């Protein structure tokens, strides 16, 4: 699998403070990649370097084969970026807002109407087409910002904290939207400190803290690797609960299941315990945010 | 086919800004206030002229003099209003986007930084152009009275527009450098003030260490002053003005060193004191009745200078010909001014472009 984004030794220093240190990251093409970490872990700084906004102190990044420092325009062609803050313009309608960004990406005027129809339908804002941008709710602005990031049909989408400030319903909608984007063949990179959300959305995660990458891979894999396996909970009739630690390959778990049944124990529940990100996160981060 | 589709695409930033600005609530207010001030000025000069009966039994020259006065006062206030409006209008161009947190989204499109800055500049200038066009009906009133030629009027308006370009470029670089619009606005007005008043102060200071009789410093510093350059454009051909022109003090300053030369000419011709100064076009003040040789027989007139009869310390001289308009290094003053403004505006534009180019060493938040 080729990488949509790859960073090698990516570092950003402000004086003595290292916002990002020696980051080696690989985002597989077609994945929904979650970058997780507490506030101040360096997620946004990493995104800014990848999106050709910030120049790294050392190390390199690559987006669809383009270097953000030497070929920022190449990166901008392939990458749609949605910052964590939602800036919108006054006195502009929703369709005009998107037209502006279509023009800013040098898309031919004749393609605008079809493009904007498609984008508004994708993010569910068709009915707001003629509304003034500043009158939209936060969730709608977020979706408009996503439509804006998609205006030039990028292969890679980088969304900085897309779920922050959204109500539960908007979050569910965002999740299905991201799945839809993945189905369209796009690579989506999102950051968040809300872990449960990432677990539901992401095919891959990376955990950052204090500018360093602590772990990366698919959520299950990371958990197993870090803990050397996972726990299995067996609850018996009468309320007795027993925990067993098994390796990640599944063989031990199958064996355990067989043994429990052979013993004739009154099993009412047999389940794998939390490879929950929340738990994983607490385990790998030490709370040493700079 | 729609006409818009056949035109080359407008700079996207300009197109968006025009839409936003024209929908803004305050735009009609600015235009209305601007035109009201100009209309008041016009009325004031016109009424003053009518009171002096220049239109009645007076000569045609008097009427044209009123026409010139109306034009010059209008031009003066247009320039003044441009100095007030342009920095305030432009200072938020980039810092405003930064504050609204829309700048990054704009910077990571395929628009080049120079297109973004150019779009912002053109949007400001489009507004100035609107003001100029809106004031045309007022500005053409002097034509009804007479005394102003079309090239003269065009020259004056070009200077106003050039001033707007310069001030807009300076305000843009303030907006790109400063984080906040408030700071950018203060800095932009500070720079405008430095151009208008600061240059005058420096020019004044330059006169102090001069030994008596030594040649005066040339008004190089005043090339940066929009009022000086405009005065040079519109004042040079004025000779029948019976009304005070607002540009006259500036024009007099520009001619200070020419005055020295002129008085030396007079001195050589008829034994006048060399302290003669042109107090207004056509009038040279000399030391007074006690100056040696008063009253004198008319000296042989030097080229371009006709000396009339002396009276109360004043000598009437002929018009300062166009050749005697201020020149710096052989180039007309206003042309040097436009050149200096072009250099300054280009430098400001380039700096603003560099300031918003990405990737940057620091993130703007």
Interface residues (C-beta under 8 A of the other chain):
Chain A: X14 X45 X48 X49 X51 X52 X53 X54 X55 X68 X69 X72 X73 X76 X77 X81 X83 X85 X86 X87 X88 X89 X90 X91 X92 X96 X100 X101 X103 X104 X105 X106 X109 X110 X145 X148 X152
Chain B: X5 X9 X12 X13 X15 X16 X19 X20 X23 X24 X97 X100 X101 X102 X103 X104 X105 X106 X107 X108 X109 X110 X111 X358 X359 X360 X361 X362 X363
